[in-house]
Protein backbone atom coordinates (compact mmCIF):
# COMPACT_ATOMS: atom_id res chain seq x y z
CA UNK A 1 0.00 0.00 0.00
CA UNK A 2 1.25 3.47 -0.86
CA UNK A 3 2.83 5.42 1.99
CA UNK A 4 1.04 8.70 2.66
CA UNK A 5 2.94 11.27 4.68
CA UNK A 6 6.20 13.15 5.00
CA UNK A 7 9.37 11.16 5.61
CA UNK A 8 11.79 12.16 8.38
CA UNK A 9 14.09 13.68 5.76
CA UNK A 10 11.22 15.82 4.50
CA UNK A 11 10.51 17.09 8.00
CA UNK A 12 14.19 17.96 8.43
CA UNK A 13 14.17 19.93 5.19
CA UNK A 14 11.01 21.79 6.24
CA UNK A 15 12.79 22.83 9.44
CA UNK A 16 15.75 24.07 7.38
CA UNK A 17 13.55 26.15 5.07
CA UNK A 18 11.61 28.66 7.21
CA UNK A 19 9.50 29.95 4.30
CA UNK A 20 8.23 26.41 3.62
CA UNK A 21 7.30 26.06 7.28
CA UNK A 22 5.56 29.44 7.17
CA UNK A 23 3.66 28.54 3.98
CA UNK A 24 2.38 25.29 5.49
CA UNK A 25 1.29 27.09 8.67
CA UNK A 26 -0.45 29.84 6.67
CA UNK A 27 -2.58 27.55 4.49
CA UNK A 28 -3.20 25.22 7.44
CA UNK A 29 -4.83 28.08 9.33
CA UNK A 30 -6.63 29.49 6.30
CA UNK A 31 -10.36 28.84 6.65
CA UNK A 32 -10.72 28.70 2.86
CA UNK A 33 -8.06 26.01 2.38
CA UNK A 34 -7.62 22.34 3.16
CA UNK A 35 -4.24 20.58 3.07
CA UNK A 36 -3.81 16.97 1.99
CA UNK A 37 -0.49 15.27 2.83
CA UNK A 38 0.54 12.48 0.45
CA UNK A 39 3.83 10.66 -0.28
CA UNK A 40 6.36 13.43 0.40
CA UNK A 41 4.18 16.08 -1.18
CA UNK A 42 1.15 18.13 -0.20
CA UNK A 43 -1.82 19.48 -2.07
CA UNK A 44 -3.42 22.68 -0.86
CA UNK A 45 -7.08 22.82 -1.91
CA UNK A 46 -9.23 25.89 -2.40
CA UNK A 47 -12.93 25.57 -3.25
CA UNK A 48 -12.25 21.91 -4.07
CA UNK A 49 -9.50 22.67 -6.59
CA UNK A 50 -5.74 22.45 -6.15
CA UNK A 51 -4.41 25.87 -5.14
CA UNK A 52 -0.93 24.43 -5.42
CA UNK A 53 0.99 21.19 -5.14
CA UNK A 54 4.29 21.26 -3.26
CA UNK A 55 6.68 18.33 -3.60
CA UNK A 56 9.49 18.06 -1.07
CA UNK A 57 12.83 16.77 -2.38
CA UNK A 58 15.27 16.19 0.51
CA UNK A 59 18.11 14.94 -1.73
CA UNK A 60 18.06 18.15 -3.79
CA UNK A 61 17.41 20.23 -0.67
CA UNK A 62 14.53 21.98 -2.39
CA UNK A 63 10.79 22.01 -2.97
CA UNK A 64 8.94 22.10 -6.28
CA UNK A 65 5.58 23.76 -6.88
CA UNK A 66 2.84 23.27 -9.42
CA UNK A 67 -0.31 25.24 -10.26
CA UNK A 68 -2.79 23.84 -12.78
CA UNK A 69 -2.63 26.05 -15.92
CA UNK A 70 -6.26 25.25 -16.76
CA UNK A 71 -7.33 28.03 -14.38
CA UNK A 72 -6.00 30.59 -16.83
CA UNK A 73 -8.27 29.27 -19.61
CA UNK A 74 -11.10 31.77 -19.15
CA UNK A 75 -13.75 32.32 -21.81
CA UNK A 76 -15.97 35.04 -20.32
CA UNK A 77 -13.60 36.79 -17.95
CA UNK A 78 -10.80 38.99 -19.37
CA UNK A 79 -7.48 37.19 -18.95
CA UNK A 80 -5.35 40.34 -19.06
CA UNK A 81 -5.46 40.99 -15.26
CA UNK A 82 -3.87 37.56 -14.72
CA UNK A 83 -1.13 37.83 -17.37
CA UNK A 84 1.63 38.66 -14.90
CA UNK A 85 0.58 35.78 -12.64
CA UNK A 86 0.48 33.37 -15.58
CA UNK A 87 3.97 34.43 -16.70
CA UNK A 88 5.25 33.96 -13.15
CA UNK A 89 3.78 30.44 -13.04
CA UNK A 90 5.32 29.64 -16.43
CA UNK A 91 8.71 30.81 -15.16
CA UNK A 92 8.73 27.76 -12.88
CA UNK A 93 9.41 29.56 -9.61
CA UNK A 94 10.09 27.22 -6.70
CA UNK A 95 10.67 29.97 -4.15
CA UNK A 96 8.35 29.28 -1.16
CA UNK A 97 8.19 32.93 -0.10
CA UNK A 98 6.95 33.96 -3.53
CA UNK A 99 4.21 31.34 -3.46
CA UNK A 100 3.16 32.59 -0.06
CA UNK A 101 2.92 36.12 -1.43
CA UNK A 102 0.92 34.95 -4.47
CA UNK A 103 -1.78 33.01 -2.59
CA UNK A 104 -4.45 35.72 -2.93
CA UNK A 105 -3.76 36.15 -6.64
CA UNK A 106 -3.98 32.40 -7.20
CA UNK A 107 -7.33 32.36 -5.41
CA UNK A 108 -8.60 35.21 -7.58
CA UNK A 109 -7.91 33.46 -10.88
CA UNK A 110 -9.43 30.25 -9.49
CA UNK A 111 -12.53 32.21 -8.45
CA UNK A 112 -12.86 33.48 -12.02
CA UNK A 113 -12.52 29.93 -13.40
CA UNK A 114 -15.07 28.51 -10.93
CA UNK A 115 -17.47 31.29 -11.90
CA UNK A 116 -17.43 29.84 -15.41
CA UNK A 117 -17.02 26.19 -14.38
CA UNK A 118 -18.95 25.58 -11.11
CA UNK A 119 -17.82 22.52 -9.14
CA UNK A 120 -20.45 22.33 -6.42
CA UNK A 121 -19.69 18.75 -5.41
CA UNK A 122 -15.98 19.47 -4.95
CA UNK A 123 -16.71 22.57 -2.85
CA UNK A 124 -19.04 20.53 -0.65
CA UNK A 125 -16.35 17.86 -0.38
CA UNK A 126 -13.81 20.36 0.92
CA UNK A 127 -16.27 21.81 3.44
CA UNK A 128 -17.04 18.32 4.78
CA UNK A 129 -13.38 17.37 5.29
CA UNK A 130 -12.62 20.80 6.76
CA UNK A 131 -15.47 20.61 9.29
CA UNK A 132 -15.18 16.95 10.31
CA UNK A 133 -12.26 16.66 12.74
CA UNK A 134 -12.07 15.06 16.18
CA UNK A 135 -11.87 18.50 17.75
CA UNK A 136 -15.49 19.13 16.79
CA UNK A 137 -17.08 15.67 16.65
CA UNK A 138 -16.63 11.91 16.29
CA UNK A 139 -15.33 11.93 12.73
CA UNK A 140 -11.84 12.69 11.45
CA UNK A 141 -11.31 13.27 7.73
CA UNK A 142 -8.09 11.72 6.45
CA UNK A 143 -7.93 12.21 2.70
CA UNK A 144 -9.89 12.87 -0.48
CA UNK A 145 -9.86 11.40 -4.00
CA UNK A 146 -8.04 8.23 -2.93
CA UNK A 147 -7.52 5.71 -5.73
CA UNK A 148 -8.91 2.27 -4.92
CA UNK A 149 -5.90 -0.08 -4.44
CA UNK A 150 -5.26 -2.54 -7.28
CA UNK A 151 -8.33 -1.30 -9.15
CA UNK A 152 -7.50 1.90 -11.00
CA UNK A 153 -10.54 1.57 -13.27
CA UNK A 154 -12.82 1.81 -10.26
CA UNK A 155 -12.10 5.50 -9.87
CA UNK A 156 -11.46 7.27 -6.58
CA UNK A 157 -13.07 7.39 -3.16
CA UNK A 158 -14.31 10.92 -2.49
CA UNK A 159 -13.52 11.03 1.23
CA UNK A 160 -11.70 8.67 3.59
CA UNK A 161 -12.34 9.16 7.30
CA UNK A 162 -12.57 7.37 10.63
CA UNK A 163 -15.42 7.41 13.14
CA UNK A 164 -14.62 7.29 16.83
CA UNK A 165 -16.78 4.99 18.95
CA UNK A 166 -15.40 4.91 22.48
CA UNK A 167 -11.94 3.39 22.24
CA UNK A 168 -12.54 2.05 18.74
CA UNK A 169 -12.02 3.72 15.36
CA UNK A 170 -14.13 2.65 12.40
CA UNK A 171 -12.98 3.29 8.79
CA UNK A 172 -15.47 5.33 6.76
CA UNK A 173 -15.71 5.76 2.99
CA UNK A 174 -17.82 8.67 1.76
CA UNK A 175 -19.12 8.88 -1.81
CA UNK A 176 -20.48 12.33 -2.65
CA UNK A 177 -23.27 12.86 -5.15
CA UNK A 178 -25.19 16.02 -5.92
CA UNK A 179 -28.91 15.59 -6.67
CA UNK A 180 -31.27 12.61 -6.94
CA UNK A 181 -30.19 11.92 -10.54
CA UNK A 182 -26.87 10.69 -9.18
CA UNK A 183 -28.21 7.42 -7.75
CA UNK A 184 -28.15 5.35 -10.94
CA UNK A 185 -25.88 4.93 -13.95
CA UNK A 186 -22.23 3.88 -14.36
CA UNK A 187 -20.97 6.62 -12.04
CA UNK A 188 -24.01 6.60 -9.78
CA UNK A 189 -24.14 6.02 -6.04
CA UNK A 190 -25.37 2.41 -6.31
CA UNK A 191 -22.63 1.44 -8.75
CA UNK A 192 -19.90 3.14 -6.68
CA UNK A 193 -21.13 1.42 -3.53
CA UNK A 194 -20.78 -1.97 -5.26
CA UNK A 195 -17.28 -1.13 -6.53
CA UNK A 196 -16.04 -0.01 -3.13
CA UNK A 197 -17.57 -3.04 -1.37
CA UNK A 198 -16.02 -5.44 -3.89
CA UNK A 199 -12.61 -3.75 -3.69
CA UNK A 200 -12.66 -3.84 0.11
CA UNK A 201 -13.33 -7.57 0.13
CA UNK A 202 -10.67 -8.22 -2.52
CA UNK A 203 -8.09 -6.22 -0.60
CA UNK A 204 -8.96 -8.07 2.59
N, C-alpha and C positions, 0 to 999 in steps of 0.2 A: 504493500500500500504506500502511496506517495506521502512523503514527509511534508508536513505543513507547519512552518514556523521559521524563525531565524536561528541559525546555528550560533554556537558560541563565538566563532570568528566574526560573524556579522554583528553581534552585540558589541564586540570589542571595537570594530570599525565605527559603529555608531557613536561610541563614547569618544573616539578620536576626532570625529567630525561634528563639532558643536552645531553647525547649521542644519545637519541632518536630524540631530536630536531635537532641535527647535521646530523643524518642519513637522516631524511626527507628533510632537506635543500640540502644535497649533491645530492641525487637522483633527487630532483626537479629541480636542475640546470644542471643535466647531460643531454647533448644533445642526448644521446643514450637511455635514459630511459623515461618512461611515468608512472605517478602515478595515480592510480584509488582509490578514497576514497569510502568505502562502509559503512556498519553498524558497526561502531567501529573497523574497520580494514582497512588496505590498501594493495593493490597489486602494486608492482613495476614491470613494464614490460620492457623487453629488447628483441628487435627483435621480438616482438609479443608474447613472452613467459614470464611466471612469474619468474622474477629474485628472488623475495622472497615475501612472504605474512607475514605481521606483524599485529597481533591481540593485541589490547590494552585492558588490564583488570584492570580497576580502583580499583575494590574491593581487588584484590590481590596485587595491587601496582606493577604490572609488565607487560611486553610485552612478547608475544610468537611468534616465527618465524617458518616459514616452507619453505623448498626448495624442489621442486619436484624431487624425486630420479630417475625418468626416464632419466634424463640428464646424469646419470652415465652409462647408458646401451648403450655402444658404441660397434659397431661390427668391424669397420675398423680402428679406432683410438686406439692406445694403452691406456689402462685405468690406467696404473701404475702411470703416472704423477699426476693423480687426486686422488690417494689413500688417501693421508693425508686429502684432502678436504672432501672426502666422509666420512672418519672416524669422522671428526669434525662435519659434518652434523648429522651423526648417534648418536653422543654424546648428541644431543638435546640442544645445547647451545642457550640460550636466552639473551646473553649479547650483547646489541646494538653496543658497540664499536668494538666487534669482527666481527660482521656482516659488519660494515662499512669497516673494514680492509680487509675483504674477497671479497669485491665487484668485483674486477678485476679477481680474481680466479674463481668466480662464472660465470662471463661472458665468461671466456676462455673455461670452460667445456660446456657451452651452445653453444658456437661457434662450438665446435667439434661435438655436437649433431646435430645442424642445418646443418652442412656440410653433414651429412649422411641423415638427414630428413628435407629437405627444406620446409619451410612454407611461401611461397611467399605472400599469401593472408594476413596472420597475420602480416607480416612485413609492407606491404602496409597499413594495418589498423592502425598500430601504427604511421606510418609517417603522415597519414591523421589527426589523433586526435592531434598529436603533433604540426602540422603546422596550424591547424584551431582554432585560438583563436581570441577574439575580438581585441586584440592588433595589429593584422595583417590583419583583414578583417571583414566581416559581419557574420561570423559563429563562434560559440563557442561549441567545443566538450565537452560533459558532461560525458559520460561513454561508455564502450564497453561491448559486450557480456551480454546484459541485458535480463533476462528471461521474456517472455511475461506473464503478470499477469493473473492468473487463467487459464493458458493454457500451462502447462509444456511440453506437447507433441509437441507444435509448435516450440520448439527450442528457439534460442536467437536472439536478434536484434544486428547486428554487431556494429553499432555506433548510439548513441543517441546524438543529438545536438540541438541547437536553431539557427535560422537565424534572424538577426536584420533588421527590416524594419522601419526606423524612430524611433518612440516611441513604436513600437510593436515588440514582439518576437514570432516567429513561430516555433513550435516543428518540428524537422526533424528526420526521421528514415532513416538510410543508410544501405543498404544490399550490401555487397561486393561480387563480383564474379570475378574469374580470367579466361578469355577466353570466346569465343563465345559458347562453349559447355555447359556453365553454365546457359543458358537461360531456358532450359526445364528439365523435370524430377521432382522427388519428392522433391529434395533439390534445384531445379532451381530457377532462379530469378522470373519467373512468379508465381510459386507456393508460394514462400515466400511473394510476394507482396499481394497475396490473403489472406494468413494467417494473415499478419499484419493488413490489412484493416478490416478483419472480427473481429479480436481481439480488434481493436480500437473502432469499433462500439459497440461491446458487453460490453466493459468496460465503454462506455459512454464518 
